[in-house]
Structure formats: structure tokens, C-alpha cells
Amino acid sequence: MLVFTADHIAKTFNRRKIFAEISFSLEKSDSLAITGRNGSGKSTLLKILANVLSPTKGEIEMKIDGKIVKPVDFFTHLGLVSPYLQLYDEFTGWENLDIFMKVRGINASDECLGELLKRVNLWERKNDYVRTYSSGMKQRLKYAFALIHKPPILLLDEPTSNLDAEGISTVYQIMEEQKKAGILIVATNDSEDIKKCEQAIDLNLQSNGGSKK
């Protein structure tokens, strides 16, 4: 049993309220879109959910099979794709994945890495330096990072940005599979992205819970 809960989350920067009273509870097969105008705090909220940032108020709780997961261990159960994640331009795509695995303490076979790179259409470019990748290719490589440990919770920040039609199709397939296997949370203003989620929170409205669509 997987449960991911936000309880009255608020964030303030330099005394300026970004958002407040954000609450929701998600279980396996649930999906949530976080929407709002630029500057409303979509990426900030996603970082809080990933335990990259601390909320000014409120709590995030993750439970797996009835056991509470400590926030410091969230990363072992989360996959995150975001524009602010950095890649190593001086290494190849394959080397980037290898470095990521070592940093995260993940064990995955070469076969697993190969399947991931094929999944995101980068197999033919696996030995090319990332500095030669287009912005869309870098975005797809980040999906390989996020999926390598088969996370029960997948967080996506602007999931289809910089992607062509083929890349968007791949991402939507990943999103659909995630909804079956675990929890999907997406920060986006793209109407097609939002349609993929069963619940939505509009930060402009200071929502205190996801509304069923």
C-alpha cells in the first residue's frame, strides 16, 4: 500500500507568500496535476514534495505498506524530471547514467541501462558526449535517470518541454504506465499534460486539495 500526503503545505520567500494551505492525499494509481501561472510556485512545490526544499509550514508524509518513510529516504522511492536538474556535458549519456547510479547507490545491469536508453530513443547516441545533445535529448536522458530505480512515485516538472512529437508520445506512455504502477505528480500548464491526470491543484486559487476532474 502506497500513500503520499501533503498536509497544509505553505512556502514563504523573504516574507512573500508563494502558496499556502496545499493539502492532498494520493494512493497507488492516483495522478495529480499542479497548475498555476508562472511564478505561482509549481516547481517550488514539486521540490518540497521531493524533499529538496523544506516547507515553511505543513508536512509531507510517505507511507509504504503502513510504514512511514523518513524524508531523508524519500529519494529512494521518488523519480524526478525537472529543467533545473544538471547533466555532465563532458561525459557521454551512458557515463552520465553510470555516475548517477553510483551517486544514488543504485545497482542496475548494463542490459537495464540499455533498455532505458532505447526507451527514451537515445541508444544510438549513448556514447556521444552530452554537450552534443539537443535540449530535447537532454530532457529524454533525464527520464532515464528518473526511471532507473522504478520509483513508486514519479514527479515531473514541465514534462513535455523541449520535446518533439515523438518525445512527447514517449513521455505520455511513461505517464500512463506510472499511473498503473504507482503515483504520478505533474507540474504543468500544458492542457494536454493536465488531461493525463485525474486530479488537479491550481496554485492561483490557493487550493487546499485536488479537485476531481
Order of alpha helices (4+ residues) and beta strands (2+ residues): beta-beta-beta-alpha-beta-beta-beta-alpha-alpha-alpha-beta-alpha-beta-alpha-beta-beta
